[in-house]
């Protein structure tokens, strides 16, 4: 039986966010480079925008 229920747009945006930003594993080298430090605030900022939370973190203006 097929499910023809439309997908909630918020759910779709969250799934996209997870697929973009969620790491399923971290290696020691990930902690040595600047990428993790810069991508974490970017991901949190995007998530707070998706959830319409406004500026929650200090790095958000």
N, C-alpha and C positions, 0 to 999 in steps of 0.2 A: 504494500500500500504506500503510495507516494505521499509525502508531506508537502502540500502546496501552501503552507502558511508562510507569509512573507517574513523575512528575517528582519529583526529590529535593527534600525540603522546604528544605534549605539553599540549593539553587540558586534556588528560588522566592523565598526571602527576600532573596538577593543581587540578583536581578533587580529586585525591588521597591525595594530600597535604591538601586540605580543609577538607576532611573526617578524616584525621589524627589529624590536629592541630586546627581546628576551633571549638570553644565552642559556642554552641547555647544559653548558659546561664551561668552567673557567680553568685555564691552565696557569701555571706560575708565571709564564711570560706575559700573560694578560695584565698582571699587576705591575709589571715593569714599564710598560709603555704608557704614553699619555692618552691613548684612545679611550680607555675605560673611564678615566677621569673626565674627559670631555663629553663622552656619550651618555653618562649617567644623568647629569643635570638636563641635558637635551631631552632624554626620554621622560624624565619626571615632568618637565615643563609641558611636553606634548600631552602626557597623560592628564595632567591637571586641566589643560584646555579641553580635552575630550570630555572630561567629567564636569566641565563648567565650574571649577572650584576657585578660579581666580588665582591670585598670587599666594601660594601656600608656603613656598620656600624662600629663604633669604636671597637667593640668586635671581629670583624673578622680580621684575620691576613693574 
